Amino acid sequence: MSVNSMTGFARVEGETRDAAFVWELRSVNGKTLEVRLRLPPGMETLEGEVRRAVGARVARGNVQASLSLRRTAEDVPHFVIHREMLEAVMRLAGELVRDGHATLPSADGLLALRGVIDVAERVPSPEEAATRQRDVLAGLAQAVDCLAEARRAEGGQLASVLETRLAEIERLVDAAERDPSREVAAIRERLARQVAELLDGTSAFDPARLHAEAALIATRADIREELDRLRAHIQAARDLLSQGGPIGRRLDFLAQEFNRESNTVCSKSNATSLTAIGLDLKVVVDQLREQVQNLE
C-alpha cells in the first residue's frame, strides 16, 4: 500500500443534457478529515453523496469541493414583464409628472420596481433532474480519483524524502556510537589533564580516585540507551513506510520521540565532537518532523 500526502488538487469538466459542469477538489493538511462544499443552487441534495465519495478515498485532510454549472441557452432563466402592472405604473407616473409632483421616470427605474419583472426558470422534469445528477456524480467520482492519485504521487515523493532523512539519522547514530569521547579511557585522560592543570602539574591526586571519577562521569554521560532507542525508532519508521496507508499520525509520534532522544544526546554530551553530532541530529529530526506533517 502506498503512502499518501494530504495535499492535492483535481479538476474535472463534464457535460450533461442541459448544462456543462466543472468539479474542483483541493486538499491540504488537517488533523482529521473535513470536507467543505460549495454547490450551486438546486444541487444541495448532492452534499451527502459528495461527503461519502470523498470519505471513501481520503482518510485525513481538509478537502474543499466546489461544483460550478453553466447552463445551455435553452435552460437559461428568462425575464417575464408584467405589462399590466407596468402600464399602471406609467399612468400613475404620468399623472404625478403632469401635476408637478415628480419628474419623468427612467426606463430602468420603472423596470426595477418590485412586481414589474420576474425571473422565470424552466423547471426540469424528474427524468432530466435524475440525468443531470447522475452525470454530475460521475464527474465527481472521476475528480475524487484524480485527487487520490495526486495525493498518492506526492506521497511517494515524501516517502523518498523521509527515507533519506532516516538514513541520515542512522548515519549520525553510528557516528555518535563510534565517537572516541564515549570511551572511559578518553574521559580519564581528559579528567587527568584538567586535574593536572588545577594542581599545577603535581601528582598529588590519587590515580584510583581519578579512575573512579572517570567511570562515574562515563556512566552519567552514557548514551547507549538513547542510541538503541533511536535505532528502534528508525526501524519502526521504515516499517510504517513499507506498510503504507494513513500512517501520518504514528509517524508524527515517532518524530516526537526522535526529537526527545536527540535532545538527551545533546544534554549528556561530554565532548564537542559528540555535541556537534547531537546538533546535526536535531536538525535532521526537525526536517523529518516537517515532512511528516504532510502525510495522511
Stockholm file with secondary structure:
# STOCKHOLM 1.0

chainA/1-296         MSVNSMTGFARVEGETRDAAFVWELRSVNGKTLEVRLRLPPGMETLEGEVRRAVGARVARGNVQASLSLRRTAEDVPHFVIHREMLEAVMRLAGELVRDGHATLPSADGLLALRGVIDVAERVPSPEEAATRQRDVLAGLAQAVDCLAEARRAEGGQLASVLETRLAEIERLVDAAERDPSREVAAIRERLARQVAELLDGTSAFDPARLHAEAALIATRADIREELDRLRAHIQAARDLLSQGGPIGRRLDFLAQEFNRESNTVCSKSNATSLTAIGLDLKVVVDQLREQVQNLE
#=GR chainA/1-296 SS CCCCBSCEEEEEEEECSSEEEEEEEEEECCSSEEEEEECCTTCGGGHHHHHHHHHHHCCSEEEEEEEEEEECGGGSCEEEECHHHHHHHHHHHHHHHHTTSCCCCCHHHHHTSTTTEEEECCCCCHHHHHHHHHHHHHHHHHHHHHHHHHHHHHHHHHHHHHHHHHHHHHHHHHHHHHCGGGSHHHHHHHHHHHHHHHTTTCCCSCHHHHHHHHHHHHHHTCCHHHHHHHHHHHHHHHHHHHHCSSCHHHHHHHHHHHHHHHHHHHHHCCSHHHHHHHHHHHHHHHHHHHHHTTBC
#=GC SS_cons         CCCCBSCEEEEEEEECSSEEEEEEEEEECCSSEEEEEECCTTCGGGHHHHHHHHHHHCCSEEEEEEEEEEECGGGSCEEEECHHHHHHHHHHHHHHHHTTSCCCCCHHHHHTSTTTEEEECCCCCHHHHHHHHHHHHHHHHHHHHHHHHHHHHHHHHHHHHHHHHHHHHHHHHHHHHHCGGGSHHHHHHHHHHHHHHHTTTCCCSCHHHHHHHHHHHHHHTCCHHHHHHHHHHHHHHHHHHHHCSSCHHHHHHHHHHHHHHHHHHHHHCCSHHHHHHHHHHHHHHHHHHHHHTTBC
//
